[in-house]
Amino acid sequence: MRLNKKGKVLSAILSVLVVVLIAGFFIANKTKQETAPIHTTSLETLPVSFEPIGGFEESPLRQSILLDERQKKEIARKEAVAKQNVMDQQEKAIYLTFDDGPSAVADQLLDILDAYQMKATFFMLGPNMKEHSKAVVRMKNEGFGLALHGITHEAGEIYSSASAPADEMIEDRQILKDVTGVQSNLIRLPYGSIPYLTEDMRYVLDQNDFQVWDWNVDSRDWELKDRRYVEHTKKAIDEYMNAGVTPVVLLHDKPHTIEFLPELLSYIKKQGYKTKVLTNEQPPVTFPCNGRCQSIS
Amino acid sequence: MKKVMFLAILAGLLSVLAGCQSDQEQATEIHTKVEESASLEDKFTANQKDLASSRKKVNESYQKVLSLENNDAETIKQTLNDLEISTESKKLDEARENFQNAYATLMSIDENIKLIKDKDEKKTATKIMTLMKDRKKLMDSYFELYQKQLDSQSKLFENLEQGNFELAALEEQVKTINDESQKMVDVVEHVNQVTEEYNEVKSEYFDMAGLS
């Protein structure tokens, strides 16, 4: 097709325009490529450190506050125990306590106590309560004192850290509650609270409302394992009674203890002593640390 | 017929060229705003460094107090009296304001992003904004937690200063501070991740736009 004059002029103009634009595009591109790289500022990350503030747990400040609080608590406990003692003396009260149960012979033990119409408090191990739950329910139904003795009975376990005694007792408390519905805060540490129950451990137990019970009459049934423990206990009970101190007697839920128990109960009855159970509200007879407590590790 | 086609091609070519030109203009403006925002963040970064230094001082005094005993009440009081939690609180407010300014400046790139024609560039530039919005949310939590922790610290130090040595209460307060610290560590870590991602996406965008 042939173009007329006007067409030729127009196409010439357009061609020039296309050439100019293409040239412009390439020049622009070239300029863009040749532009010096721009500077971009990177934002900085946050420099503030928020690591937890450490050191309080082991600090001298905490330790001094802890000891102060323990001393005040110990003074209050002694006063409360003295008051309780006055009331107990009027009744000629005596507290029998049995550790380590319930054993396979727990029912036999309860039968003997029933026969003498006597009461006692049982510091029990969690696994044993699970194994002999019927005996525990019987204790509850017959009005015996229900208390805790931990889970492992291993010194290396229960005294292994500041929270270990409380951890075991919390578990034990839950087992007792599951079996009987009773919430008991009465605890006795395996081998007693001296020397391994440190102030730190006592503090954590306090935080969990536990009352640490020791004893003042050790029957030594665990050591003597025969009739001699009865003679020893009778003598010790009388000594304490004569001194105006209510006896809290340590015994064990073991066959060799049960075998000679009637002799002891018979003596207690003859003396006119009244056996009572320990309660959550009662101030505990505890061995105070007085600088004797030390970590097992 | 040929004339019409020729004109159409020409118009297309012109519009492509005009588009390229416009995207580059937007990129240049975005760059200016991003840099302006970054320079405002410099103040915020300086505030952070001040705060880090204040925290260090507070921690040193706290450690000194821990090494004392409760019957050293006077020394405890004196040591804590020198602490300036209120100054730290003011620095935090200043940091918050500087961050807010930097954020607002950066957000103004929205109007430029709307005018970007290249889909990929638009998407990347939008991501810059999204990341900054995420960062803002995290920074809001950061400032809130920080202030909360300063309040908790004040309470603890006040008790120690006044000789209120009830162990259970003090332990609860230390635990609260440490729980808050853990939350702060998590937030800071998250902020820093987003910041790094922001820096990367920003560079990626300027690369795409041919500005770097």
Interface residues (C-beta under 8 A of the other chain):
Chain A: M1 G7 L10 S11 L14 L17 V18 L21 G24 F25 A28 K32 Q33 T35 P37 I38 H39 T40 T41 S42 L43 E44 T45 L46 P47 V48 S49 F50 E51 P52 I53 G55 F56 S59 P60 L61 R62 Q63 S64 I65 L66 D68 E69 Y203 Q207
Chain B: K2 K3 F6 L7 L10 L13 L14 L17 C20 Q21 Q24 H31 V34 E35 A38 S39 E41 T45 Q48 K49 L51 A52 R55 N59 Y62 Q63 V65 L66 S67 L68 E69 N70 N71 I76 Y142 Q149 F165 E166 L167 A168 L170 E171 V174 I177 N178 S181 Q182 M184 V185 V188 V191 N192 T195 E196 Y198 N199 K202 S203 F206 G210 L211 S212
